[in-house]
């Protein structure tokens, strides 16, 4: 992403977050336990949703840490 426009990348991130929220919002209660194979490992829909949300939050914390560093702020 270093060579891409930061506003464009942030737009993609925003769009991906909206899409994930939409998909999670459309899951029916009985479907959260449905299994799926991911890299040969069976995982349920709830685990996949948790992992997706966790990764997004993790990356946003990384962005905040970098912003703090370049702004000369702690943490």
C-alpha positions as CSV (number, residue, x, y, z in Angstrom):
1,X,0.0,0.0,0.0
2,X,3.0,2.3,0.2
3,X,2.7,3.3,-3.4
4,X,-1.1,4.0,-3.2
5,X,-2.9,7.1,-2.3
6,X,-3.7,7.0,1.4
7,X,-7.2,8.4,1.0
8,X,-8.0,5.6,-1.5
9,X,-6.6,3.0,0.9
10,X,-8.7,4.4,3.7
11,X,-11.7,4.3,1.5
12,X,-11.1,0.6,0.8
13,X,-10.8,0.0,4.5
14,X,-14.0,1.8,5.2
15,X,-15.8,-0.1,2.5
16,X,-14.5,-3.4,3.7
17,X,-15.7,-2.6,7.3
18,X,-19.2,-1.7,6.0
19,X,-19.3,-4.9,3.9
20,X,-18.3,-7.1,6.9
21,X,-20.8,-5.4,9.1
22,X,-23.5,-6.0,6.4
23,X,-22.6,-9.7,6.0
24,X,-22.5,-10.2,9.8
25,X,-25.9,-8.4,10.2
26,X,-27.5,-10.7,7.6
27,X,-26.5,-14.0,9.3
28,X,-29.6,-15.8,10.7
29,X,-29.3,-16.9,14.4
30,X,-29.3,-20.6,13.4
31,X,-26.4,-20.1,10.9
32,X,-23.8,-19.0,13.4
33,X,-22.9,-22.6,14.1
34,X,-22.6,-23.7,10.5
35,X,-19.2,-25.1,9.7
36,X,-16.9,-24.0,6.9
37,X,-13.5,-25.3,5.8
38,X,-10.8,-22.6,6.0
39,X,-7.4,-23.8,4.9
40,X,-8.5,-27.4,5.6
41,X,-9.7,-26.6,9.1
42,X,-13.4,-26.7,10.0
43,X,-14.6,-23.5,11.7
44,X,-18.0,-22.1,12.5
45,X,-19.5,-18.8,11.2
46,X,-19.2,-17.2,14.6
47,X,-15.5,-17.9,14.8
48,X,-15.0,-16.5,11.3
49,X,-16.9,-13.3,12.2
50,X,-14.9,-12.9,15.4
51,X,-11.6,-13.4,13.6
52,X,-12.6,-10.8,11.0
53,X,-13.6,-8.2,13.5
54,X,-10.5,-8.9,15.6
55,X,-8.2,-8.5,12.6
56,X,-9.9,-5.2,11.6
57,X,-9.5,-3.9,15.2
58,X,-5.9,-5.1,15.3
59,X,-5.0,-3.2,12.1
60,X,-6.8,-0.1,13.3
61,X,-4.7,-0.1,16.4
62,X,-1.6,-0.5,14.2
63,X,-2.6,2.6,12.3
64,X,-3.2,4.5,15.5
65,X,0.2,3.5,16.8
66,X,1.9,4.7,13.6
67,X,0.0,8.0,13.6
68,X,1.0,8.6,17.2
69,X,4.7,7.9,16.4
70,X,4.8,10.3,13.4
71,X,3.0,12.9,15.5
72,X,5.5,12.5,18.3
73,X,2.8,11.3,20.7
74,X,3.1,8.4,23.2
75,X,1.7,5.0,22.5
